[in-house]
Amino acid sequence: MAEFTLYTQENAPEAAKPLMEKSVAAFGMLPNLHAVMAQAPTLLEGYQVLHELFQNTSFNAEELTVVWQTINVEHECHYCVPAHSAIAASMKVDEGIVDALVNKTPLADEKLETLRETTLAMTQNRGVISDEQIEKFFAAGYAQQQLLEIVLGLSQKVMSNYTNHLADTPVDEPFKKFAK
């Protein structure tokens, strides 16, 4: 496997430096994922924009976590699963929800479980899901807007999950305690 550079704000490509400053401001540190993505500043910028846009969807903190972690777990992302477990903790998402997602067990909340099932079906089937799944999603109280917002979350997670697979990104120290 090719070894990827973990850039710092000092040695990163010029176009990545302001993006890395934005990461430090947002996270209080430079996540290793962002240090890897700095090699391709447009990727880092795209990831930051999608992350911000997804956080501004109609989903609440629990629902954001369900979408992110369902995709991370399905993609077997060694980095994003603990990173988003830490993010969920910082957003005060119930630990039981995070544990169920990481362990691939059904969620106790029926609406969140339907969101998990729909996100998983979209991830596994590249966006092709059954009419029955869509009807179940709508019956749970979601609408077309949320179905399309899952696409946004999936797009963001493809960027990070695939980068982490390529680079074997080391898990940051603050996230290690959330690794299983």
Phi, psi and omega in degrees: 000139178292141178271127180263146180280137169265100183286153172250174178292342180277320187253006181288156172305144184308318183294339181274338187302312179294330178291322178292323176299320178297321178296315180297319179297322183283323188249352183075007180195171174260103179300142180303326176304315181290327177296325176287312183298339181302335177302327178238086185307327179292327176294313180300315179297315178299318179296315179299316181296313180296322178300312180295316179297318181295323178294339181262014176283185179282355181285141174276181184301318179296316181293320175302315180298318179300313181295307181304307187288328176300316180290314180303315181292316179297323179278359180053049182274108183298336182267311187288331179298306178292325179298315181282341170293319177294317178297318178299318178298318180292335178269006178064032175284136180307130181300329178297325177294312181298315180300316179298318180296313182295324182269005178057041176250150182302145177279144181294325180281119185299320180294316178294324178295321177295321176298317178298313180298319181291316178298317179297315179299318178296320181292312183292327186250019177052044175091353180266109179233157186288157175300324180297318179294318179297316179298319178297320178299312179293321179296333179285349178112004177267167182227182179303323180305312182291327176299317179287329177292332173298322178300320178297313179298320178296319178299316178299315184289329175299318180300312184281315182300314182292321176300316181293326175294315180295317188265351187048051185305127178293138179289132180294149182309314182295341182266343187301325182292347179262357179284141181259000000 
